[in-house]
């Protein structure tokens, strides 16, 4: 994610006493550790339906799809 470092840098500037430890999660945990409470904050992509989780949109990304060109025989 290209915006991760600028986001973390701004957070560190505003909260110099807070330690940030980054970790990655597999795609099978779309909540990135939020539901099992192994993390307190996560960068996730929506849609994500998890009770008890609040979201703050940091930015939006354009959505695209790539398809192979269909060539009739």
PyMOL Python script that loads the backbone (N, CA, C, O; Angstrom):
from pymol import cmd

cmd.read_pdbstr("""\
ATOM      1  N   UNK A   1       0.847  -1.164   0.000  1.00  0.00           N
ATOM      2  CA  UNK A   1       0.000   0.000   0.000  1.00  0.00           C
ATOM      3  C   UNK A   1       0.902   1.240   0.000  1.00  0.00           C
ATOM      4  O   UNK A   1       1.688   1.450   0.925  1.00  0.00           O
ATOM      5  N   UNK A   2       0.781   2.023  -1.009  1.00  0.00           N
ATOM      6  CA  UNK A   2       1.641   3.180  -1.177  1.00  0.00           C
ATOM      7  C   UNK A   2       1.421   4.260  -0.128  1.00  0.00           C
ATOM      8  O   UNK A   2       2.322   5.056   0.135  1.00  0.00           O
ATOM      9  N   UNK A   3       0.259   4.300   0.464  1.00  0.00           N
ATOM     10  CA  UNK A   3      -0.053   5.360   1.420  1.00  0.00           C
ATOM     11  C   UNK A   3       0.250   4.985   2.863  1.00  0.00           C
ATOM     12  O   UNK A   3       0.101   5.819   3.756  1.00  0.00           O
ATOM     13  N   UNK A   4       0.669   3.757   3.110  1.00  0.00           N
ATOM     14  CA  UNK A   4       0.902   3.321   4.481  1.00  0.00           C
ATOM     15  C   UNK A   4       1.942   4.174   5.182  1.00  0.00           C
ATOM     16  O   UNK A   4       1.700   4.640   6.295  1.00  0.00           O
ATOM     17  N   UNK A   5       3.083   4.388   4.566  1.00  0.00           N
ATOM     18  CA  UNK A   5       4.147   5.147   5.223  1.00  0.00           C
ATOM     19  C   UNK A   5       3.758   6.597   5.508  1.00  0.00           C
ATOM     20  O   UNK A   5       4.024   7.071   6.612  1.00  0.00           O
ATOM     21  N   UNK A   6       3.139   7.332   4.567  1.00  0.00           N
ATOM     22  CA  UNK A   6       2.699   8.696   4.909  1.00  0.00           C
ATOM     23  C   UNK A   6       1.667   8.725   6.032  1.00  0.00           C
ATOM     24  O   UNK A   6       1.685   9.635   6.861  1.00  0.00           O
ATOM     25  N   UNK A   7       0.772   7.746   6.070  1.00  0.00           N
ATOM     26  CA  UNK A   7      -0.227   7.686   7.140  1.00  0.00           C
ATOM     27  C   UNK A   7       0.458   7.449   8.484  1.00  0.00           C
ATOM     28  O   UNK A   7       0.163   8.129   9.467  1.00  0.00           O
ATOM     29  N   UNK A   8       1.373   6.481   8.519  1.00  0.00           N
ATOM     30  CA  UNK A   8       2.088   6.193   9.769  1.00  0.00           C
ATOM     31  C   UNK A   8       2.970   7.352  10.197  1.00  0.00           C
ATOM     32  O   UNK A   8       3.081   7.635  11.390  1.00  0.00           O
ATOM     33  N   UNK A   9       3.593   8.022   9.253  1.00  0.00           N
ATOM     34  CA  UNK A   9       4.428   9.179   9.578  1.00  0.00           C
ATOM     35  C   UNK A   9       3.602  10.294  10.210  1.00  0.00           C
ATOM     36  O   UNK A   9       4.018  10.896  11.201  1.00  0.00           O
ATOM     37  N   UNK A  10       2.435  10.568   9.638  1.00  0.00           N
ATOM     38  CA  UNK A  10       1.556  11.599  10.203  1.00  0.00           C
ATOM     39  C   UNK A  10       1.082  11.192  11.592  1.00  0.00           C
ATOM     40  O   UNK A  10       0.992  12.032  12.488  1.00  0.00           O
ATOM     41  N   UNK A  11       0.777   9.900  11.779  1.00  0.00           N
ATOM     42  CA  UNK A  11       0.345   9.414  13.093  1.00  0.00           C
ATOM     43  C   UNK A  11       1.467   9.587  14.113  1.00  0.00           C
ATOM     44  O   UNK A  11       1.224  10.047  15.229  1.00  0.00           O
ATOM     45  N   UNK A  12       2.681   9.226  13.742  1.00  0.00           N
ATOM     46  CA  UNK A  12       3.819   9.354  14.666  1.00  0.00           C
ATOM     47  C   UNK A  12       4.081  10.812  15.035  1.00  0.00           C
ATOM     48  O   UNK A  12       4.437  11.109  16.175  1.00  0.00           O
ATOM     49  N   UNK A  13       3.906  11.720  14.081  1.00  0.00           N
ATOM     50  CA  UNK A  13       4.079  13.151  14.366  1.00  0.00           C
ATOM     51  C   UNK A  13       3.058  13.628  15.397  1.00  0.00           C
ATOM     52  O   UNK A  13       3.387  14.431  16.271  1.00  0.00           O
ATOM     53  N   UNK A  14       1.838  13.145  15.301  1.00  0.00           N
ATOM     54  CA  UNK A  14       0.766  13.573  16.211  1.00  0.00           C
ATOM     55  C   UNK A  14       0.786  12.844  17.546  1.00  0.00           C
ATOM     56  O   UNK A  14       0.289  13.359  18.547  1.00  0.00           O
ATOM     57  N   UNK A  15       1.362  11.639  17.561  1.00  0.00           N
ATOM     58  CA  UNK A  15       1.362  10.815  18.773  1.00  0.00           C
ATOM     59  C   UNK A  15       2.755  10.213  18.997  1.00  0.00           C
ATOM     60  O   UNK A  15       2.935   9.002  18.867  1.00  0.00           O
ATOM     61  N   UNK A  16       3.733  11.050  19.331  1.00  0.00           N
ATOM     62  CA  UNK A  16       5.114  10.563  19.423  1.00  0.00           C
ATOM     63  C   UNK A  16       5.347   9.516  20.510  1.00  0.00           C
ATOM     64  O   UNK A  16       6.326   8.773  20.428  1.00  0.00           O
ATOM     65  N   UNK A  17       4.502   9.430  21.503  1.00  0.00           N
ATOM     66  CA  UNK A  17       4.698   8.465  22.570  1.00  0.00           C
ATOM     67  C   UNK A  17       4.094   7.088  22.313  1.00  0.00           C
ATOM     68  O   UNK A  17       4.222   6.189  23.144  1.00  0.00           O
ATOM     69  N   UNK A  18       3.437   6.918  21.164  1.00  0.00           N
ATOM     70  CA  UNK A  18       2.770   5.656  20.854  1.00  0.00           C
ATOM     71  C   UNK A  18       3.672   4.802  19.976  1.00  0.00           C
ATOM     72  O   UNK A  18       4.215   5.286  18.983  1.00  0.00           O
ATOM     73  N   UNK A  19       3.831   3.538  20.337  1.00  0.00           N
ATOM     74  CA  UNK A  19       4.618   2.606  19.541  1.00  0.00           C
ATOM     75  C   UNK A  19       3.706   1.908  18.542  1.00  0.00           C
ATOM     76  O   UNK A  19       2.645   1.401  18.908  1.00  0.00           O
ATOM     77  N   UNK A  20       4.119   1.884  17.288  1.00  0.00           N
ATOM     78  CA  UNK A  20       3.359   1.223  16.235  1.00  0.00           C
ATOM     79  C   UNK A  20       4.138  -0.012  15.803  1.00  0.00           C
ATOM     80  O   UNK A  20       5.309   0.072  15.432  1.00  0.00           O
ATOM     81  N   UNK A  21       3.470  -1.156  15.857  1.00  0.00           N
ATOM     82  CA  UNK A  21       4.075  -2.412  15.415  1.00  0.00           C
ATOM     83  C   UNK A  21       3.242  -2.952  14.265  1.00  0.00           C
ATOM     84  O   UNK A  21       2.057  -3.238  14.436  1.00  0.00           O
ATOM     85  N   UNK A  22       3.849  -3.092  13.098  1.00  0.00           N
ATOM     86  CA  UNK A  22       3.140  -3.559  11.915  1.00  0.00           C
ATOM     87  C   UNK A  22       3.170  -5.081  11.838  1.00  0.00           C
ATOM     88  O   UNK A  22       4.168  -5.710  12.188  1.00  0.00           O
ATOM     89  N   UNK A  23       2.066  -5.668  11.376  1.00  0.00           N
ATOM     90  CA  UNK A  23       2.009  -7.109  11.111  1.00  0.00           C
ATOM     91  C   UNK A  23       1.070  -7.333   9.937  1.00  0.00           C
ATOM     92  O   UNK A  23       0.204  -6.505   9.654  1.00  0.00           O
ATOM     93  N   UNK A  24       1.247  -8.452   9.260  1.00  0.00           N
ATOM     94  CA  UNK A  24       0.418  -8.786   8.110  1.00  0.00           C
ATOM     95  C   UNK A  24      -0.478  -9.968   8.441  1.00  0.00           C
ATOM     96  O   UNK A  24      -0.142 -10.814   9.269  1.00  0.00           O
ATOM     97  N   UNK A  25      -1.622 -10.007   7.778  1.00  0.00           N
ATOM     98  CA  UNK A  25      -2.567 -11.098   7.953  1.00  0.00           C
ATOM     99  C   UNK A  25      -2.877 -11.703   6.599  1.00  0.00           C
ATOM    100  O   UNK A  25      -2.798 -11.028   5.573  1.00  0.00           O
ATOM    101  N   UNK A  26      -3.229 -12.968   6.599  1.00  0.00           N
ATOM    102  CA  UNK A  26      -3.609 -13.653   5.366  1.00  0.00           C
ATOM    103  C   UNK A  26      -4.965 -13.157   4.892  1.00  0.00           C
ATOM    104  O   UNK A  26      -5.726 -12.564   5.657  1.00  0.00           O
ATOM    105  N   UNK A  27      -5.255 -13.404   3.636  1.00  0.00           N
ATOM    106  CA  UNK A  27      -6.533 -12.980   3.072  1.00  0.00           C
ATOM    107  C   UNK A  27      -7.725 -13.699   3.697  1.00  0.00           C
ATOM    108  O   UNK A  27      -8.856 -13.229   3.575  1.00  0.00           O
ATOM    109  N   UNK A  28      -7.494 -14.826   4.362  1.00  0.00           N
ATOM    110  CA  UNK A  28      -8.622 -15.524   4.982  1.00  0.00           C
ATOM    111  C   UNK A  28      -9.104 -14.824   6.253  1.00  0.00           C
ATOM    112  O   UNK A  28     -10.138 -15.202   6.804  1.00  0.00           O
ATOM    113  N   UNK A  29      -8.375 -13.814   6.726  1.00  0.00           N
ATOM    114  CA  UNK A  29      -8.822 -12.988   7.858  1.00  0.00           C
ATOM    115  C   UNK A  29      -9.036 -11.574   7.349  1.00  0.00           C
ATOM    116  O   UNK A  29      -8.159 -10.719   7.476  1.00  0.00           O
ATOM    117  N   UNK A  30     -10.200 -11.332   6.775  1.00  0.00           N
ATOM    118  CA  UNK A  30     -10.465 -10.014   6.179  1.00  0.00           C
ATOM    119  C   UNK A  30     -10.515  -8.897   7.214  1.00  0.00           C
ATOM    120  O   UNK A  30     -10.413  -7.723   6.856  1.00  0.00           O
ATOM    121  N   UNK A  31     -10.671  -9.241   8.498  1.00  0.00           N
ATOM    122  CA  UNK A  31     -10.698  -8.211   9.543  1.00  0.00           C
ATOM    123  C   UNK A  31      -9.293  -7.838   9.995  1.00  0.00           C
ATOM    124  O   UNK A  31      -9.131  -6.917  10.794  1.00  0.00           O
ATOM    125  N   UNK A  32      -8.274  -8.538   9.499  1.00  0.00           N
ATOM    126  CA  UNK A  32      -6.868  -8.264   9.833  1.00  0.00           C
ATOM    127  C   UNK A  32      -6.631  -8.258  11.343  1.00  0.00           C
ATOM    128  O   UNK A  32      -5.914  -7.400  11.859  1.00  0.00           O
ATOM    129  N   UNK A  33      -7.233  -9.215  12.047  1.00  0.00           N
ATOM    130  CA  UNK A  33      -7.004  -9.348  13.481  1.00  0.00           C
ATOM    131  C   UNK A  33      -7.940  -8.568  14.373  1.00  0.00           C
ATOM    132  O   UNK A  33      -7.833  -8.656  15.596  1.00  0.00           O
ATOM    133  N   UNK A  34      -8.857  -7.803  13.798  1.00  0.00           N
ATOM    134  CA  UNK A  34      -9.775  -7.009  14.613  1.00  0.00           C
ATOM    135  C   UNK A  34     -10.798  -7.874  15.341  1.00  0.00           C
ATOM    136  O   UNK A  34     -11.106  -7.622  16.506  1.00  0.00           O
ATOM    137  N   UNK A  35     -11.326  -8.894  14.663  1.00  0.00           N
ATOM    138  CA  UNK A  35     -12.379  -9.696  15.291  1.00  0.00           C
ATOM    139  C   UNK A  35     -11.859 -10.543  16.444  1.00  0.00           C
ATOM    140  O   UNK A  35     -12.582 -10.741  17.421  1.00  0.00           O
ATOM    141  N   UNK A  36     -10.635 -11.047  16.367  1.00  0.00           N
ATOM    142  CA  UNK A  36     -10.108 -11.835  17.491  1.00  0.00           C
ATOM    143  C   UNK A  36      -9.319 -10.975  18.471  1.00  0.00           C
ATOM    144  O   UNK A  36      -8.718 -11.484  19.418  1.00  0.00           O
ATOM    145  N   UNK A  37      -9.330  -9.664  18.231  1.00  0.00           N
ATOM    146  CA  UNK A  37      -8.712  -8.668  19.112  1.00  0.00           C
ATOM    147  C   UNK A  37      -7.199  -8.830  19.255  1.00  0.00           C
ATOM    148  O   UNK A  37      -6.616  -8.437  20.265  1.00  0.00           O
ATOM    149  N   UNK A  38      -6.568  -9.415  18.226  1.00  0.00           N
ATOM    150  CA  UNK A  38      -5.105  -9.508  18.255  1.00  0.00           C
ATOM    151  C   UNK A  38      -4.453  -8.194  17.834  1.00  0.00           C
ATOM    152  O   UNK A  38      -3.253  -8.009  18.034  1.00  0.00           O
ATOM    153  N   UNK A  39      -5.239  -7.271  17.247  1.00  0.00           N
ATOM    154  CA  UNK A  39      -4.774  -5.921  16.920  1.00  0.00           C
ATOM    155  C   UNK A  39      -5.825  -4.916  17.366  1.00  0.00           C
ATOM    156  O   UNK A  39      -6.989  -5.266  17.557  1.00  0.00           O
ATOM    157  N   UNK A  40      -5.410  -3.678  17.529  1.00  0.00           N
ATOM    158  CA  UNK A  40      -6.334  -2.609  17.911  1.00  0.00           C
ATOM    159  C   UNK A  40      -6.742  -1.742  16.731  1.00  0.00           C
ATOM    160  O   UNK A  40      -7.821  -1.150  16.732  1.00  0.00           O
ATOM    161  N   UNK A  41      -5.872  -1.667  15.719  1.00  0.00           N
ATOM    162  CA  UNK A  41      -6.117  -0.854  14.530  1.00  0.00           C
ATOM    163  C   UNK A  41      -5.639  -1.644  13.322  1.00  0.00           C
ATOM    164  O   UNK A  41      -4.633  -2.349  13.402  1.00  0.00           O
ATOM    165  N   UNK A  42      -6.352  -1.533  12.199  1.00  0.00           N
ATOM    166  CA  UNK A  42      -5.943  -2.260  10.997  1.00  0.00           C
ATOM    167  C   UNK A  42      -6.289  -1.456   9.753  1.00  0.00           C
ATOM    168  O   UNK A  42      -7.283  -0.731   9.724  1.00  0.00           O
ATOM    169  N   UNK A  43      -5.463  -1.592   8.735  1.00  0.00           N
ATOM    170  CA  UNK A  43      -5.780  -1.092   7.401  1.00  0.00           C
ATOM    171  C   UNK A  43      -6.495  -2.230   6.690  1.00  0.00           C
ATOM    172  O   UNK A  43      -5.906  -3.290   6.478  1.00  0.00           O
ATOM    173  N   UNK A  44      -7.754  -2.029   6.318  1.00  0.00           N
ATOM    174  CA  UNK A  44      -8.531  -3.058   5.641  1.00  0.00           C
ATOM    175  C   UNK A  44      -9.218  -2.456   4.423  1.00  0.00           C
ATOM    176  O   UNK A  44      -9.372  -1.241   4.302  1.00  0.00           O
ATOM    177  N   UNK A  45      -9.618  -3.335   3.538  1.00  0.00           N
ATOM    178  CA  UNK A  45     -10.418  -2.913   2.396  1.00  0.00           C
ATOM    179  C   UNK A  45     -11.849  -3.379   2.629  1.00  0.00           C
ATOM    180  O   UNK A  45     -12.097  -4.500   3.072  1.00  0.00           O
ATOM    181  N   UNK A  46     -12.773  -2.495   2.320  1.00  0.00           N
ATOM    182  CA  UNK A  46     -14.181  -2.830   2.471  1.00  0.00           C
ATOM    183  C   UNK A  46     -14.687  -3.476   1.200  1.00  0.00           C
ATOM    184  O   UNK A  46     -14.058  -3.265   0.163  1.00  0.00           O
ATOM    185  N   UNK A  47     -15.747  -4.230   1.182  1.00  0.00           N
ATOM    186  CA  UNK A  47     -16.698  -4.359   2.276  1.00  0.00           C
ATOM    187  C   UNK A  47     -16.201  -5.336   3.334  1.00  0.00           C
ATOM    188  O   UNK A  47     -15.625  -6.378   3.022  1.00  0.00           O
ATOM    189  N   UNK A  48     -16.429  -4.988   4.542  1.00  0.00           N
ATOM    190  CA  UNK A  48     -16.084  -5.824   5.682  1.00  0.00           C
ATOM    191  C   UNK A  48     -17.233  -5.707   6.664  1.00  0.00           C
ATOM    192  O   UNK A  48     -17.567  -4.607   7.104  1.00  0.00           O
ATOM    193  N   UNK A  49     -17.828  -6.808   7.005  1.00  0.00           N
ATOM    194  CA  UNK A  49     -18.951  -6.786   7.942  1.00  0.00           C
ATOM    195  C   UNK A  49     -18.499  -7.425   9.247  1.00  0.00           C
ATOM    196  O   UNK A  49     -18.455  -8.649   9.367  1.00  0.00           O
ATOM    197  N   UNK A  50     -18.173  -6.608  10.199  1.00  0.00           N
ATOM    198  CA  UNK A  50     -17.716  -7.067  11.502  1.00  0.00           C
ATOM    199  C   UNK A  50     -18.400  -6.230  12.568  1.00  0.00           C
ATOM    200  O   UNK A  50     -18.240  -5.010  12.599  1.00  0.00           O
ATOM    201  N   UNK A  51     -19.153  -6.870  13.434  1.00  0.00           N
ATOM    202  CA  UNK A  51     -19.822  -6.153  14.514  1.00  0.00           C
ATOM    203  C   UNK A  51     -18.792  -5.593  15.485  1.00  0.00           C
ATOM    204  O   UNK A  51     -17.778  -6.234  15.761  1.00  0.00           O
ATOM    205  N   UNK A  52     -19.049  -4.418  15.992  1.00  0.00           N
ATOM    206  CA  UNK A  52     -18.194  -3.814  16.999  1.00  0.00           C
ATOM    207  C   UNK A  52     -16.947  -3.147  16.451  1.00  0.00           C
ATOM    208  O   UNK A  52     -16.050  -2.792  17.216  1.00  0.00           O
ATOM    209  N   UNK A  53     -16.875  -2.971  15.137  1.00  0.00           N
ATOM    210  CA  UNK A  53     -15.712  -2.334  14.522  1.00  0.00           C
ATOM    211  C   UNK A  53     -16.160  -1.010  13.910  1.00  0.00           C
ATOM    212  O   UNK A  53     -17.149  -0.960  13.179  1.00  0.00           O
ATOM    213  N   UNK A  54     -15.436   0.049  14.211  1.00  0.00           N
ATOM    214  CA  UNK A  54     -15.711   1.354  13.617  1.00  0.00           C
ATOM    215  C   UNK A  54     -14.729   1.593  12.480  1.00  0.00           C
ATOM    216  O   UNK A  54     -13.572   1.180  12.561  1.00  0.00           O
ATOM    217  N   UNK A  55     -15.183   2.261  11.413  1.00  0.00           N
ATOM    218  CA  UNK A  55     -14.353   2.517  10.241  1.00  0.00           C
ATOM    219  C   UNK A  55     -14.103   3.998  10.075  1.00  0.00           C
ATOM    220  O   UNK A  55     -14.970   4.823  10.367  1.00  0.00           O
ATOM    221  N   UNK A  56     -12.933   4.328   9.610  1.00  0.00           N
ATOM    222  CA  UNK A  56     -12.567   5.686   9.210  1.00  0.00           C
ATOM    223  C   UNK A  56     -11.975   5.561   7.814  1.00  0.00           C
ATOM    224  O   UNK A  56     -10.927   4.939   7.641  1.00  0.00           O
ATOM    225  N   UNK A  57     -12.632   6.144   6.816  1.00  0.00           N
ATOM    226  CA  UNK A  57     -12.134   6.063   5.449  1.00  0.00           C
ATOM    227  C   UNK A  57     -10.946   6.996   5.299  1.00  0.00           C
ATOM    228  O   UNK A  57     -11.058   8.197   5.542  1.00  0.00           O
ATOM    229  N   UNK A  58      -9.809   6.443   4.900  1.00  0.00           N
ATOM    230  CA  UNK A  58      -8.593   7.223   4.714  1.00  0.00           C
ATOM    231  C   UNK A  58      -8.449   7.693   3.276  1.00  0.00           C
ATOM    232  O   UNK A  58      -7.951   8.791   3.025  1.00  0.00           O
ATOM    233  N   UNK A  59      -8.880   6.871   2.338  1.00  0.00           N
ATOM    234  CA  UNK A  59      -8.829   7.221   0.925  1.00  0.00           C
ATOM    235  C   UNK A  59      -9.677   6.224   0.160  1.00  0.00           C
ATOM    236  O   UNK A  59     -10.060   5.186   0.700  1.00  0.00           O
ATOM    237  N   UNK A  60      -9.972   6.531  -1.090  1.00  0.00           N
ATOM    238  CA  UNK A  60     -10.703   5.605  -1.949  1.00  0.00           C
ATOM    239  C   UNK A  60      -9.835   5.254  -3.143  1.00  0.00           C
ATOM    240  O   UNK A  60      -9.003   6.049  -3.580  1.00  0.00           O
ATOM    241  N   UNK A  61     -10.036   4.072  -3.654  1.00  0.00           N
ATOM    242  CA  UNK A  61      -9.277   3.592  -4.803  1.00  0.00           C
ATOM    243  C   UNK A  61     -10.230   3.326  -5.957  1.00  0.00           C
ATOM    244  O   UNK A  61     -11.361   2.889  -5.744  1.00  0.00           O
ATOM    245  N   UNK A  62      -9.779   3.589  -7.172  1.00  0.00           N
ATOM    246  CA  UNK A  62     -10.626   3.206  -8.304  1.00  0.00           C
ATOM    247  C   UNK A  62     -10.657   1.682  -8.431  1.00  0.00           C
ATOM    248  O   UNK A  62      -9.668   1.006  -8.149  1.00  0.00           O
ATOM    249  N   UNK A  63     -11.783   1.163  -8.848  1.00  0.00           N
ATOM    250  CA  UNK A  63     -11.923  -0.281  -9.058  1.00  0.00           C
ATOM    251  C   UNK A  63     -11.831  -0.560 -10.553  1.00  0.00           C
ATOM    252  O   UNK A  63     -12.425   0.150 -11.365  1.00  0.00           O
ATOM    253  N   UNK A  64     -11.105  -1.568 -10.898  1.00  0.00           N
ATOM    254  CA  UNK A  64     -10.977  -1.964 -12.301  1.00  0.00           C
ATOM    255  C   UNK A  64     -11.125  -3.473 -12.401  1.00  0.00           C
ATOM    256  O   UNK A  64     -10.975  -4.196 -11.416  1.00  0.00           O
ATOM    257  N   UNK A  65     -11.420  -3.929 -13.598  1.00  0.00           N
ATOM    258  CA  UNK A  65     -11.469  -5.358 -13.868  1.00  0.00           C
ATOM    259  C   UNK A  65     -10.695  -5.605 -15.157  1.00  0.00           C
ATOM    260  O   UNK A  65     -10.742  -4.800 -16.086  1.00  0.00           O
ATOM    261  N   UNK A  66      -9.995  -6.708 -15.200  1.00  0.00           N
ATOM    262  CA  UNK A  66      -9.258  -7.082 -16.407  1.00  0.00           C
ATOM    263  C   UNK A  66      -9.832  -8.396 -16.920  1.00  0.00           C
ATOM    264  O   UNK A  66      -9.996  -9.354 -16.165  1.00  0.00           O
ATOM    265  N   UNK A  67     -10.131  -8.426 -18.199  1.00  0.00           N
ATOM    266  CA  UNK A  67     -10.671  -9.617 -18.827  1.00  0.00           C
ATOM    267  C   UNK A  67      -9.859  -9.944 -20.073  1.00  0.00           C
ATOM    268  O   UNK A  67      -9.370  -9.054 -20.770  1.00  0.00           O
ATOM    269  N   UNK A  68      -9.731 -11.207 -20.328  1.00  0.00           N
ATOM    270  CA  UNK A  68      -9.059 -11.613 -21.546  1.00  0.00           C
ATOM    271  C   UNK A  68      -9.972 -11.313 -22.723  1.00  0.00           C
ATOM    272  O   UNK A  68     -11.182 -11.529 -22.649  1.00  0.00           O
ATOM    273  N   UNK A  69      -9.402 -10.823 -23.791  1.00  0.00           N
ATOM    274  CA  UNK A  69     -10.188 -10.517 -24.986  1.00  0.00           C
ATOM    275  C   UNK A  69     -10.785 -11.807 -25.541  1.00  0.00           C
ATOM    276  O   UNK A  69     -10.101 -12.819 -25.698  1.00  0.00           O
ATOM    277  N   UNK A  70     -12.075 -11.738 -25.830  1.00  0.00           N
ATOM    278  CA  UNK A  70     -12.750 -12.897 -26.401  1.00  0.00           C
ATOM    279  C   UNK A  70     -12.532 -12.875 -27.906  1.00  0.00           C
ATOM    280  O   UNK A  70     -12.854 -11.894 -28.575  1.00  0.00           O
ATOM    281  N   UNK A  71     -11.991 -13.951 -28.426  1.00  0.00           N
ATOM    282  CA  UNK A  71     -11.756 -14.061 -29.870  1.00  0.00           C
ATOM    283  C   UNK A  71     -12.630 -15.197 -30.395  1.00  0.00           C
ATOM    284  O   UNK A  71     -12.427 -16.358 -30.038  1.00  0.00           O
ATOM    285  N   UNK A  72     -13.591 -14.864 -31.232  1.00  0.00           N
ATOM    286  CA  UNK A  72     -14.455 -15.939 -31.767  1.00  0.00           C
ATOM    287  C   UNK A  72     -13.654 -16.863 -32.699  1.00  0.00           C
ATOM    288  O   UNK A  72     -12.748 -16.427 -33.410  1.00  0.00           O
ATOM    289  N   UNK A  73     -14.013 -18.134 -32.671  1.00  0.00           N
ATOM    290  CA  UNK A  73     -13.333 -19.105 -33.531  1.00  0.00           C
ATOM    291  C   UNK A  73     -13.944 -19.126 -34.902  1.00  0.00           C
ATOM    292  O   UNK A  73     -13.500 -19.885 -35.764  1.00  0.00           O
TER     293      UNK A  73
END
""", "prot")
cmd.dss("prot")
cmd.show_as("cartoon", "prot")
cmd.util.cbc("prot")
cmd.orient("prot")
